[in-house]
């Protein structure tokens, strides 16, 4: 075992016994006879755990704990108390003590409580690290860049985070919708409460109600026990509903009621359960178009779309591509221990001219691969995946001269795709080689331009 413990007790014999037991288990200890001495010791040295008697001459253990929690709420305190003062120990727990031990102390009870306290301390430390990483991830993966649209996203996040309003995030796959949702949660008063994310497209229609609302034992085949749904588990926090446009209409009606009434009922349950949850949703579909088709409820749309955040695709962010590529290069160079001096100019030109159907997520993957594949001190074109530099090669091979009035790249690309699909009788796997694209890239282009396969 490891960790440091400060023992505070005005009985020398008790201090000696505790010191001997805890040091034998590998804990570093210091012992003082009173609260004043404890504060002096803490002024010079940090301890993970404070093990203090409740009743002492001068300042009591309760007063010591209240002083410590005022100065530093990360302190973990275990109160020791005589049999007649259990009520005071319970009161100490209400005020922030981790636990209490009743005197005379039993060795096994002492060690078990101390072990649990250090597990608690470890969890607090882990949560703090994750909280810091979340902030760093958000700042890095989405807010890096000087493009006006990204700056606008950052501005909106700063304004809406402290509220409890529902938010609808629009953006293509890989633009960082979940990271934006986490950033909103992280900047809100709900930051210390749960954040849960659910991909509505990844859960079958028959299971999504149970996933969100929970279910009672025996409510359907396989429901062997009661399960708490994510809306209930998110109490006081935030739930992120990714790909909300994929949710079936019947489930949309139940979600709308939960938002309006601020309560849910588990599948098979008879009791309405109040909820206090902020809902952030995201989609890569045009929900207003889906409403016209009858695929999405208009009333739910207006409930979700109180505040809209639109993430630009990476291909529209210009020089931000180079900025993000440099960041990911540094990140994966450090993680892999491979020292690189940058991205070569030819490779960077390819990255800048690629259309990035997978957006920031795809760029990160490409740079990670480039770092691992590089055989020189830079990422070269040959270190990039085939689909990335093949697209650039196809652009440079176009057999025509630019007209004086210029051209629309998007219109040209759309016309080429239509011609290729016509020649391939609407079969993507046949049209893709004609355009020098992968099946997935062509499929994405068809959706982007709204081109019917037929």
VOPAGU-2260 file (C-alpha; in pm, 1 decimal, decimal comma):
REM VOPAGU-2260
SITE   aa  ch    i         X         Y         Z
SITE  UNK   A    0       0,0       0,0       0,0
SITE  UNK   A    1     106,1     362,3     -35,9
SITE  UNK   A    2     -28,2     698,6      70,7
SITE  UNK   A    3      21,4     945,6     352,2
SITE  UNK   A    4    -193,2     972,6     665,9
SITE  UNK   A    5    -193,8    1238,8     938,6
SITE  UNK   A    6    -310,9    1099,9    1275,6
SITE  UNK   A    7    -461,2    1355,3    1514,6
SITE  UNK   A    8    -534,9    1231,2    1868,5
SITE  UNK   A    9    -460,6    1371,7    2214,0
SITE  UNK   A   10    -391,1    1021,4    2355,0
SITE  UNK   A   11     -28,9     923,9    2294,8
SITE  UNK   A   12     -99,5     553,1    2328,7
SITE  UNK   A   13    -366,9     573,6    2060,8
SITE  UNK   A   14    -131,8     763,6    1827,7
SITE  UNK   A   15     140,9     502,6    1875,2
SITE  UNK   A   16     -92,8     208,7    1807,4
SITE  UNK   A   17    -237,4     367,4    1492,5
SITE  UNK   A   18     109,2     458,8    1366,8
SITE  UNK   A   19     236,6     102,7    1414,3
SITE  UNK   A   20     -64,1     -60,6    1241,1
SITE  UNK   A   21     -68,3     176,7     944,3
SITE  UNK   A   22     307,9     184,6     887,6
SITE  UNK   A   23     311,3    -197,3     885,0
SITE  UNK   A   24      67,2    -177,2     592,1
SITE  UNK   A   25     300,2      53,6     400,4
SITE  UNK   A   26     135,9     388,4     471,2
SITE  UNK   A   27     351,7     693,7     545,3
SITE  UNK   A   28     227,2     847,9     870,5
SITE  UNK   A   29     273,9    1146,4    1096,4
SITE  UNK   A   30     103,7    1189,8    1433,5
SITE  UNK   A   31      18,6    1504,8    1632,1
SITE  UNK   A   32    -161,2    1556,6    1966,2
SITE  UNK   A   33    -416,4    1818,1    1858,2
SITE  UNK   A   34    -592,9    2013,3    1585,8
SITE  UNK   A   35    -366,7    2318,6    1613,0
SITE  UNK   A   36     -60,0    2101,6    1563,0
SITE  UNK   A   37    -234,0    1931,3    1270,0
SITE  UNK   A   38    -289,8    2265,5    1094,9
SITE  UNK   A   39      76,4    2354,7    1148,6
SITE  UNK   A   40     181,9    2016,7    1003,6
SITE  UNK   A   41     -49,4    2061,9     704,3
SITE  UNK   A   42      94,1    2404,8     634,3
SITE  UNK   A   43     428,5    2241,1     552,1
SITE  UNK   A   44     323,4    1904,9     410,9
SITE  UNK   A   45      34,5    1750,4     217,4
SITE  UNK   A   46    -140,8    1437,2     342,0
SITE  UNK   A   47    -383,3    1219,1     150,1
SITE  UNK   A   48    -593,5    1127,3     453,8
SITE  UNK   A   49    -661,0    1289,7     790,3
SITE  UNK   A   50    -750,0    1044,9    1070,8
SITE  UNK   A   51    -871,0    1260,0    1359,9
SITE  UNK   A   52   -1032,3    1213,1    1698,8
SITE  UNK   A   53   -1360,7    1398,5    1744,5
SITE  UNK   A   54   -1323,3    1510,4    2107,1
SITE  UNK   A   55    -994,1    1683,9    2185,7
SITE  UNK   A   56    -874,2    1964,5    2408,5
SITE  UNK   A   57    -898,0    2306,6    2244,9
SITE  UNK   A   58   -1008,4    2278,9    1881,3
SITE  UNK   A   59   -1225,5    1971,4    1821,9
SITE  UNK   A   60   -1196,8    1728,7    1535,0
SITE  UNK   A   61   -1517,7    1873,4    1391,3
SITE  UNK   A   62   -1368,4    2224,6    1387,5
SITE  UNK   A   63   -1049,5    2088,9    1230,6
SITE  UNK   A   64   -1246,8    1918,7     956,0
SITE  UNK   A   65   -1454,6    2229,5     883,5
SITE  UNK   A   66   -1134,6    2435,4     858,1
SITE  UNK   A   67    -977,3    2183,5     620,0
SITE  UNK   A   68   -1282,3    2159,5     397,5
SITE  UNK   A   69   -1302,7    2537,5     380,9
SITE  UNK   A   70    -938,9    2566,0     278,7
SITE  UNK   A   71    -927,0    2266,9      43,1
SITE  UNK   A   72   -1230,2    2057,7     -40,4
SITE  UNK   A   73   -1010,0    1774,9    -168,1
SITE  UNK   A   74    -910,7    1674,5     186,3
SITE  UNK   A   75   -1035,4    1332,8     294,1
SITE  UNK   A   76   -1118,8    1306,8     665,5
SITE  UNK   A   77   -1208,2    1001,4     875,8
SITE  UNK   A   78   -1344,1    1080,9    1221,9
SITE  UNK   A   79   -1266,3     867,4    1528,9
SITE  UNK   A   80   -1525,5     880,8    1805,5
SITE  UNK   A   81   -1612,9     724,3    2138,9
SITE  UNK   A   82   -1934,2     522,6    2166,9
SITE  UNK   A   83   -2131,0     804,7    2327,7
SITE  UNK   A   84   -2066,3    1053,7    2046,0
SITE  UNK   A   85   -2186,1     854,9    1742,1
SITE  UNK   A   86   -2447,0    1120,1    1663,4
SITE  UNK   A   87   -2171,1    1379,7    1636,4
SITE  UNK   A   88   -1975,1    1153,6    1401,9
SITE  UNK   A   89   -2278,9    1111,3    1179,4
SITE  UNK   A   90   -2317,1    1489,5    1177,2
SITE  UNK   A   91   -1951,6    1514,9    1072,1
SITE  UNK   A   92   -2022,4    1288,6     774,4
SITE  UNK   A   93   -2309,2    1514,1     673,0
SITE  UNK   A   94   -2063,2    1803,6     677,2
SITE  UNK   A   95   -1807,8    1626,5     458,6
SITE  UNK   A   96   -1622,9    1355,7     653,0
SITE  UNK   A   97   -1565,0    1041,6     446,9
SITE  UNK   A   98   -1646,9     800,5     731,9
SITE  UNK   A   99   -1612,0     747,9    1105,6
SITE  UNK   A  100   -1459,9     480,1    1329,5
SITE  UNK   A  101   -1589,8     392,2    1675,7
SITE  UNK   A  102   -1343,9     359,9    1964,3
SITE  UNK   A  103   -1200,5     129,2    2080,1
SITE  UNK   A  104   -1080,3      72,8    1724,9
SITE  UNK   A  105   -1077,0    -273,1    1571,3
SITE  UNK   A  106    -772,6    -332,7    1352,4
SITE  UNK   A  107    -969,0    -483,2    1061,9
SITE  UNK   A  108   -1228,9    -203,4    1069,7
SITE  UNK   A  109    -950,9      53,3    1067,7
SITE  UNK   A  110    -768,5     -98,2     771,0
SITE  UNK   A  111   -1087,6    -153,7     572,0
SITE  UNK   A  112   -1200,7     206,6     624,0
SITE  UNK   A  113    -857,8     343,6     533,1
SITE  UNK   A  114    -850,0     125,1     221,0
SITE  UNK   A  115   -1193,3     251,6     114,0
SITE  UNK   A  116   -1084,4     609,6     179,7
SITE  UNK   A  117    -782,9     571,2     -49,9
SITE  UNK   A  118   -1000,9     414,5    -318,6
SITE  UNK   A  119   -1224,5     721,7    -288,9
SITE  UNK   A  120    -922,6     951,8    -311,8
SITE  UNK   A  121    -807,7     764,7    -623,3
SITE  UNK   A  122   -1146,2     809,6    -788,3
SITE  UNK   A  123   -1145,6    1181,0    -709,9
SITE  UNK   A  124    -800,3    1214,2    -862,7
SITE  UNK   A  125    -904,3    1012,8   -1170,0
SITE  UNK   A  126   -1214,7    1229,1   -1216,5
SITE  UNK   A  127   -1005,0    1544,3   -1191,8
SITE  UNK   A  128    -765,4    1411,2   -1456,6
SITE  UNK   A  129   -1053,8    1313,5   -1686,9
SITE  UNK   A  130   -1215,9    1653,8   -1630,5
SITE  UNK   A  131    -892,0    1827,3   -1729,6
SITE  UNK   A  132    -845,5    1601,0   -2032,7
SITE  UNK   A  133   -1200,6    1675,0   -2142,7
SITE  UNK   A  134   -1128,0    2047,3   -2143,5
SITE  UNK   A  135    -802,2    1991,1   -2330,3
SITE  UNK   A  136    -968,7    1761,3   -2583,2
SITE  UNK   A  137   -1242,0    2011,8   -2652,3
SITE  UNK   A  138    -995,3    2296,6   -2690,7
SITE  UNK   A  139    -772,3    2092,0   -2917,5
SITE  UNK   A  140   -1000,7    1890,3   -3141,3
SITE  UNK   A  141   -1259,9    2150,4   -3222,3
SITE  UNK   A  142   -1158,7    2496,6   -3112,0
SITE  UNK   A  143    -815,7    2504,8   -3270,5
SITE  UNK   A  144    -822,8    2723,8   -3576,7
SITE  UNK   A  145    -886,8    3076,2   -3694,7
SITE  UNK   A  146   -1177,0    3013,9   -3929,8
SITE  UNK   A  147   -1468,6    3249,5   -3847,0
SITE  UNK   A  148   -1716,1    2961,1   -3824,8
SITE  UNK   A  149   -1505,6    2788,0   -3558,7
SITE  UNK   A  150   -1468,1    3110,4   -3363,4
SITE  UNK   A  151   -1844,8    3150,5   -3378,5
SITE  UNK   A  152   -1893,8    2798,0   -3240,9
SITE  UNK   A  153   -1659,8    2880,1   -2950,7
SITE  UNK   A  154   -1849,9    3203,1   -2883,1
SITE  UNK   A  155   -2186,8    3027,0   -2878,9
SITE  UNK   A  156   -2058,2    2754,7   -2645,2
SITE  UNK   A  157   -1937,4    3020,5   -2402,4
SITE  UNK   A  158   -2277,7    3189,9   -2399,1
SITE  UNK   A  159   -2504,6    2884,3   -2375,6
SITE  UNK   A  160   -2302,8    2656,4   -2146,9
SITE  UNK   A  161   -2420,2    2818,7   -1818,9
SITE  UNK   A  162   -2788,1    2774,2   -1915,1
SITE  UNK   A  163   -3008,7    2463,3   -1911,3
SITE  UNK   A  164   -3159,2    2517,1   -2257,2
SITE  UNK   A  165   -3177,0    2231,5   -2504,9
SITE  UNK   A  166   -2918,9    2243,8   -2782,4
SITE  UNK   A  167   -2926,0    2093,7   -3131,1
SITE  UNK   A  168   -2586,5    2043,8   -3296,2
SITE  UNK   A  169   -2567,6    2014,0   -3674,2
SITE  UNK   A  170   -2261,3    1873,7   -3844,4
SITE  UNK   A  171   -2126,3    1597,3   -4062,5
SITE  UNK   A  172   -1979,5    1281,8   -3915,3
SITE  UNK   A  173   -1639,7    1345,5   -3758,3
SITE  UNK   A  174   -1678,6    1720,4   -3705,3
SITE  UNK   A  175   -1681,9    1679,2   -3326,3
SITE  UNK   A  176   -2046,6    1701,2   -3224,5
SITE  UNK   A  177   -2003,3    1494,7   -2908,7
SITE  UNK   A  178   -1699,7    1699,3   -2804,8
SITE  UNK   A  179   -1905,9    2017,1   -2839,0
SITE  UNK   A  180   -2179,1    1858,8   -2624,8
SITE  UNK   A  181   -1921,0    1769,1   -2359,9
SITE  UNK   A  182   -1778,6    2120,3   -2369,2
SITE  UNK   A  183   -2125,8    2266,2   -2310,8
SITE  UNK   A  184   -2176,7    2029,6   -2016,4
SITE  UNK   A  185   -1828,7    2101,8   -1883,9
SITE  UNK   A  186   -1893,6    2476,1   -1882,2
SITE  UNK   A  187   -2230,4    2445,4   -1708,9
SITE  UNK   A  188   -2337,3    2428,5   -1342,4
SITE  UNK   A  189   -2404,3    2059,7   -1414,5
SITE  UNK   A  190   -2036,5    1986,7   -1473,7
SITE  UNK   A  191   -2003,1    1770,4   -1159,1
SITE  UNK   A  192   -2308,3    1562,8   -1250,1
SITE  UNK   A  193   -2322,7    1276,0   -1502,5
SITE  UNK   A  194   -2278,5    1314,6   -1877,9
SITE  UNK   A  195   -2410,1    1029,0   -2089,6
SITE  UNK   A  196   -2403,7     990,6   -2466,3
SITE  UNK   A  197   -2620,0     759,6   -2673,7
SITE  UNK   A  198   -2607,0     702,0   -3049,3
SITE  UNK   A  199   -2968,8     668,1   -3158,4
SITE  UNK   A  200   -2861,4     508,4   -3487,7
SITE  UNK   A  201   -2671,0     230,4   -3313,8
SITE  UNK   A  202   -2956,9      97,4   -3099,8
SITE  UNK   A  203   -3244,4    -106,2   -3243,7
SITE  UNK   A  204   -3591,2      50,7   -3222,9
SITE  UNK   A  205   -3702,1    -229,6   -2991,2
SITE  UNK   A  206   -3434,2    -144,4   -2733,2
SITE  UNK   A  207   -3399,0     232,6   -2740,7
SITE  UNK   A  208   -3697,8     295,3   -2509,7
SITE  UNK   A  209   -3547,4      68,7   -2243,8
SITE  UNK   A  210   -3204,8     229,7   -2295,5
SITE  UNK   A  211   -3343,5     577,8   -2234,8
SITE  UNK   A  212   -3622,3     515,3   -1982,7
SITE  UNK   A  213   -3513,4     191,1   -1815,9
SITE  UNK   A  214   -3738,1    -105,9   -1743,6
SITE  UNK   A  215   -3889,3    -306,0   -1460,8
SITE  UNK   A  216   -3817,5    -672,4   -1397,0
SITE  UNK   A  217   -4028,2    -895,3   -1619,7
SITE  UNK   A  218   -4149,4    -610,2   -1842,6
SITE  UNK   A  219   -4036,6    -800,9   -2152,8
SITE  UNK   A  220   -3855,8   -1121,7   -2244,1
SITE  UNK   A  221   -3503,5   -1103,6   -2105,7
SITE  UNK   A  222   -3580,2    -832,1   -1847,9
SITE  UNK   A  223   -3440,7   -1033,3   -1557,0
SITE  UNK   A  224   -3400,9    -733,6   -1326,8
SITE  UNK   A  225   -3485,2    -366,7   -1297,4
SITE  UNK   A  226   -3259,6    -143,9   -1507,4
SITE  UNK   A  227   -3217,9     232,7   -1474,4
SITE  UNK   A  228   -3234,1     419,4   -1806,4
SITE  UNK   A  229   -2991,0     688,5   -1914,6
SITE  UNK   A  230   -3238,3     972,5   -1859,9
SITE  UNK   A  231   -3277,4     868,5   -1497,4
SITE  UNK   A  232   -2906,6     796,6   -1454,8
SITE  UNK   A  233   -2826,6    1145,3   -1590,5
SITE  UNK   A  234   -3019,5    1310,9   -1306,3
SITE  UNK   A  235   -2889,1    1662,2   -1255,2
SITE  UNK   A  236   -2653,7    1626,7   -1550,5
SITE  UNK   A  237   -2664,6    1610,8   -1929,1
SITE  UNK   A  238   -2760,3    1349,8   -2187,1
SITE  UNK   A  239   -2634,7    1370,2   -2545,0
SITE  UNK   A  240   -2860,0    1214,2   -2809,2
SITE  UNK   A  241   -2641,5    1167,7   -3114,9
SITE  UNK   A  242   -2801,9    1103,3   -3455,0
SITE  UNK   A  243   -3142,7    1206,9   -3318,8
SITE  UNK   A  244   -3276,3    1204,3   -3676,0
SITE  UNK   A  245   -3255,1     823,8   -3675,4
SITE  UNK   A  246   -3500,5     787,1   -3385,7
SITE  UNK   A  247   -3834,7     637,3   -3488,8
SITE  UNK   A  248   -4146,0     855,8   -3470,8
SITE  UNK   A  249   -4311,4     655,9   -3191,2
SITE  UNK   A  250   -4005,0     699,2   -2971,3
SITE  UNK   A  251   -3990,6    1067,6   -3061,4
SITE  UNK   A  252   -4338,2    1110,4   -2908,4
SITE  UNK   A  253   -4224,0     951,8   -2579,6
SITE  UNK   A  254   -3910,8    1165,9   -2570,4
SITE  UNK   A  255   -4119,9    1479,2   -2632,8
SITE  UNK   A  256   -4343,2    1395,0   -2337,9
SITE  UNK   A  257   -4040,4    1338,8   -2112,6
SITE  UNK   A  258   -3902,8    1681,5   -2208,4
SITE  UNK   A  259   -4236,5    1857,4   -2161,2
SITE  UNK   A  260   -4340,8    1688,6   -1836,3
SITE  UNK   A  261   -3987,5    1652,1   -1694,5
SITE  UNK   A  262   -4068,0    1297,3   -1591,4
SITE  UNK   A  263   -4034,8     944,1   -1725,9
SITE  UNK   A  264   -4187,6     603,8   -1669,7
SITE  UNK   A  265   -3978,4     288,9   -1697,2
SITE  UNK   A  266   -4092,1      23,5   -1944,7
SITE  UNK   A  267   -4341,3    -190,0   -1753,2
SITE  UNK   A  268   -4352,2      59,5   -1467,4
SITE  UNK   A  269   -4648,8     235,9   -1311,1
SITE  UNK   A  270   -4473,3     524,1   -1137,2
SITE  UNK   A  271   -4372,3     853,9   -1299,9
SITE  UNK   A  272   -4017,3     950,9   -1204,9
SITE  UNK   A  273   -3922,2    1323,6   -1205,2
SITE  UNK   A  274   -3606,3    1405,2   -1398,9
SITE  UNK   A  275   -3379,9    1708,5   -1415,1
SITE  UNK   A  276   -3167,2    1653,7   -1724,0
SITE  UNK   A  277   -3029,0    1886,5   -1988,7
SITE  UNK   A  278   -3077,4    1741,4   -2335,6
SITE  UNK   A  279   -2827,8    1806,8   -2613,0
SITE  UNK   A  280   -2892,8    1637,0   -2945,1
SITE  UNK   A  281   -2707,7    1617,6   -3273,9
SITE  UNK   A  282   -2773,0    1519,9   -3631,9
SITE  UNK   A  283   -2616,3    1517,4   -3976,2
SITE  UNK   A  284   -2961,6    1518,5   -4136,9
SITE  UNK   A  285   -3174,0    1814,7   -4242,8
SITE  UNK   A  286   -3445,6    1773,5   -3980,3
SITE  UNK   A  287   -3670,4    2034,8   -4138,8
SITE  UNK   A  288   -3666,8    1829,4   -4458,8
SITE  UNK   A  289   -3734,7    1515,5   -4252,7
SITE  UNK   A  290   -4036,6    1689,4   -4096,6
SITE  UNK   A  291   -4183,8    1747,8   -4444,7
SITE  UNK   A  292   -4132,5    1379,2   -4525,6
SITE  UNK   A  293   -4309,8    1277,1   -4203,6
SITE  UNK   A  294   -3995,5    1124,0   -4055,0
SITE  UNK   A  295   -3951,0    1369,8   -3768,2
SITE  UNK   A  296   -4200,4    1533,6   -3534,4
SITE  UNK   A  297   -4221,3    1908,8   -3574,2
SITE  UNK   A  298   -4313,2    1965,1   -3206,6
SITE  UNK   A  299   -4006,6    1768,6   -3091,2
SITE  UNK   A  300   -3787,6    1961,4   -3335,4
SITE  UNK   A  301   -3887,9    2292,9   -3177,9
SITE  UNK   A  302   -3825,1    2152,3   -2829,5
SITE  UNK   A  303   -3474,5    2039,8   -2925,8
SITE  UNK   A  304   -3384,7    2335,4   -3146,9
SITE  UNK   A  305   -3395,7    2609,2   -2881,9
SITE  UNK   A  306   -3028,1    2678,6   -2951,9
SITE  UNK   A  307   -2859,2    2561,0   -3270,3
SITE  UNK   A  308   -2487,1    2504,1   -3312,4
SITE  UNK   A  309   -2359,6    2431,5   -3663,4
SITE  UNK   A  310   -2016,1    2275,2   -3703,9
SITE  UNK   A  311   -1847,8    2342,2   -4039,0
SITE  UNK   A  312   -1698,1    2049,7   -4231,3
SITE  UNK   A  313   -1320,8    2039,8   -4231,4
SITE  UNK   A  314   -1299,6    2101,7   -4608,1
SITE  UNK   A  315   -1446,7    2450,7   -4549,9
SITE  UNK   A  316   -1196,4    2547,7   -4283,1
SITE  UNK   A  317    -902,3    2635,0   -4510,4
SITE  UNK   A  318    -576,2    2678,8   -4322,9
SITE  UNK   A  319    -721,6    2518,1   -4010,2
SITE  UNK   A  320    -639,8    2186,4   -4179,8
SITE  UNK   A  321    -267,9    2263,0   -4154,4
SITE  UNK   A  322    -303,9    2385,5   -3795,9
SITE  UNK   A  323    -488,6    2072,6   -3687,0
SITE  UNK   A  324    -246,7    1848,4   -3878,7
SITE  UNK   A  325      47,7    2005,7   -3695,0
SITE  UNK   A  326    -124,6    1953,0   -3361,3
SITE  UNK   A  327    -202,8    1587,2   -3431,1
SITE  UNK   A  328     154,2    1538,2   -3555,0
SITE  UNK   A  329     288,0    1666,3   -3223,7
SITE  UNK   A  330      35,3    1459,7   -3026,9
SITE  UNK   A  331     114,1    1127,0   -3193,8
SITE  UNK   A  332     486,4    1191,0   -3218,5
SITE  UNK   A  333     493,3    1231,9   -2841,3
SITE  UNK   A  334     265,2     931,8   -2782,2
SITE  UNK   A  335     469,9     698,1   -3003,1
SITE  UNK   A  336     813,0     833,4   -2918,1
SITE  UNK   A  337     882,6     900,7   -3287,2
SITE  UNK   A  338    1053,1    1236,2   -3338,6
SITE  UNK   A  339     940,4    1408,6   -3659,7
SITE  UNK   A  340    1021,3    1755,9   -3787,2
SITE  UNK   A  341     688,0    1816,6   -3955,4
SITE  UNK   A  342     489,6    1747,0   -4270,3
SITE  UNK   A  343     659,7    1790,1   -4606,4
SITE  UNK   A  344     523,5    2059,0   -4840,0
SITE  UNK   A  345     399,4    1807,0   -5100,6
SITE  UNK   A  346     220,6    1606,5   -4830,1
SITE  UNK   A  347      69,7    1921,8   -4679,6
SITE  UNK   A  348     -54,9    2028,4   -5022,6
SITE  UNK   A  349    -232,0    1694,9   -5057,5
SITE  UNK   A  350    -389,6    1733,1   -4714,1
SITE  UNK   A  351    -504,3    2085,7   -4794,5
SITE  UNK   A  352    -668,5    1977,3   -5120,6
SITE  UNK   A  353    -840,8    1664,3   -4989,8
SITE  UNK   A  354   -1218,1    1684,0   -4930,2
SITE  UNK   A  355   -1214,3    1510,1   -4587,5
SITE  UNK   A  356   -1545,0    1321,7   -4587,3
SITE  UNK   A  357   -1459,3    1201,5   -4234,6
SITE  UNK   A  358   -1364,5    1553,1   -4119,6
SITE  UNK   A  359   -1145,0    1613,9   -3812,2
SITE  UNK   A  360   -1172,1    1252,0   -3698,2
SITE  UNK   A  361   -1039,7    1133,1   -4035,3
SITE  UNK   A  362    -757,5    1389,7   -4035,8
SITE  UNK   A  363    -648,5    1273,9   -3691,4
SITE  UNK   A  364    -645,0     912,6   -3810,2
SITE  UNK   A  365    -446,6    1003,3   -4123,7
SITE  UNK   A  366    -181,5    1192,4   -3925,7
SITE  UNK   A  367    -153,1     913,1   -3668,1
SITE  UNK   A  368     -94,2     668,7   -3954,6
SITE  UNK   A  369     155,9     906,3   -4115,0
SITE  UNK   A  370     358,0     929,1   -3793,5
SITE  UNK   A  371     376,1     550,5   -3764,7
SITE  UNK   A  372     455,0     493,0   -4133,4
SITE  UNK   A  373     710,9     771,8   -4179,0
SITE  UNK   A  374    1059,9     652,2   -4266,2
SITE  UNK   A  375    1221,3     996,2   -4277,7
SITE  UNK   A  376    1205,3    1287,6   -4035,6
SITE  UNK   A  377     888,8    1418,7   -4204,9
SITE  UNK   A  378     552,3    1286,6   -4320,0
SITE  UNK   A  379     578,6    1241,7   -4697,4
SITE  UNK   A  380     304,2    1182,2   -4958,0
SITE  UNK   A  381     379,2     809,5   -4961,2
SITE  UNK   A  382     304,1     799,3   -4586,0
SITE  UNK   A  383     -55,3     908,0   -4650,9
SITE  UNK   A  384    -341,5     663,4   -4725,4
SITE  UNK   A  385    -410,2     593,8   -5092,9
SITE  UNK   A  386    -753,0     758,6   -5096,9
SITE  UNK   A  387    -603,2    1088,5   -4979,8
SITE  UNK   A  388    -336,6    1138,9   -5245,9
SITE  UNK   A  389    -535,7     963,9   -5520,6
SITE  UNK   A  390    -797,1    1237,8   -5501,4
SITE  UNK   A  391    -525,3    1499,0   -5554,7
SITE  UNK   A  392    -388,4    1301,6   -5848,3
SITE  UNK   A  393    -729,4    1293,0   -6013,0
SITE  UNK   A  394    -768,3    1669,5   -5974,9
SITE  UNK   A  395    -432,5    1738,1   -6144,2
SITE  UNK   A  396    -522,8    1508,5   -6439,2
SITE  UNK   A  397    -836,5    1698,8   -6546,5
SITE  UNK   A  398    -805,0    1737,9   -6930,5
SITE  UNK   A  399    -928,1    2091,7   -6985,3
SITE  UNK   A  400    -827,5    2454,7   -6954,9
SITE  UNK   A  401    -998,3    2695,8   -6716,2
SITE  UNK   A  402   -1251,0    2924,9   -6892,8
SITE  UNK   A  403   -1206,5    3302,3   -6835,5
SITE  UNK   A  404   -1511,6    3319,1   -6608,3
SITE  UNK   A  405   -1383,8    3034,7   -6389,7
SITE  UNK   A  406   -1570,7    2721,6   -6280,4
SITE  UNK   A  407   -1763,6    2588,0   -5982,2
SITE  UNK   A  408   -1573,1    2292,5   -5838,5
SITE  UNK   A  409   -1886,6    2161,1   -5667,9
SITE  UNK   A  410   -2095,0    2179,3   -5987,1
SITE  UNK   A  411   -1817,9    2012,6   -6184,7
SITE  UNK   A  412   -1784,9    1737,8   -5927,9
SITE  UNK   A  413   -2162,4    1685,5   -5919,6
SITE  UNK   A  414   -2182,0    1656,6   -6299,6
SITE  UNK   A  415   -1893,5    1407,5   -6307,5
SITE  UNK   A  416   -2057,1    1193,5   -6040,4
SITE  UNK   A  417   -2390,2    1193,9   -6225,2
SITE  UNK   A  418   -2219,2    1089,3   -6551,4
SITE  UNK   A  419   -2025,6     813,2   -6375,1
SITE  UNK   A  420   -2339,5     682,2   -6207,0
SITE  UNK   A  421   -2525,2     684,3   -6540,1
SITE  UNK   A  422   -2247,1     486,8   -6705,9
SITE  UNK   A  423   -2243,3     241,2   -6413,9
SITE  UNK   A  424   -2623,9     198,5   -6420,2
SITE  UNK   A  425   -2649,5     343,0   -6069,8
SITE  UNK   A  426   -2414,6      87,0   -5911,3
SITE  UNK   A  427   -2174,8     259,3   -5671,2
SITE  UNK   A  428   -1912,9     -15,0   -5679,2
SITE  UNK   A  429   -1886,2      27,2   -6058,8
SITE  UNK   A  430   -1898,0     409,3   -6058,7
SITE  UNK   A  431   -1635,8     458,1   -5786,1
SITE  UNK   A  432   -1337,5     331,8   -5995,8
SITE  UNK   A  433   -1443,3     559,0   -6283,1
SITE  UNK   A  434   -1397,9     857,1   -6049,6
SITE  UNK   A  435   -1088,6     725,2   -5872,4
SITE  UNK   A  436   -1283,4     715,4   -5544,3
SITE  UNK   A  437   -1345,2     452,9   -5282,1
SITE  UNK   A  438   -1696,5     312,3   -5241,3
SITE  UNK   A  439   -1738,0     500,8   -4910,4
SITE  UNK   A  440   -1620,5     833,7   -5053,6
SITE  UNK   A  441   -1858,6     812,4   -5349,4
SITE  UNK   A  442   -2144,3     712,6   -5119,7
SITE  UNK   A  443   -2073,5    1021,5   -4910,7
SITE  UNK   A  444   -2064,6    1244,1   -5224,6
SITE  UNK   A  445   -2401,3    1109,3   -5342,2
SITE  UNK   A  446   -2557,8    1199,0   -5006,4
SITE  UNK   A  447   -2385,6    1537,1   -5003,2
SITE  UNK   A  448   -2518,3    1639,6   -5346,3
SITE  UNK   A  449   -2855,5    1467,6   -5301,3
SITE  UNK   A  450   -2799,5    1249,5   -5609,9
SITE  UNK   A  451   -3034,0     952,9   -5640,9
SITE  UNK   A  452   -2857,3     627,0   -5726,0
SITE  UNK   A  453   -3106,9     557,1   -6001,3
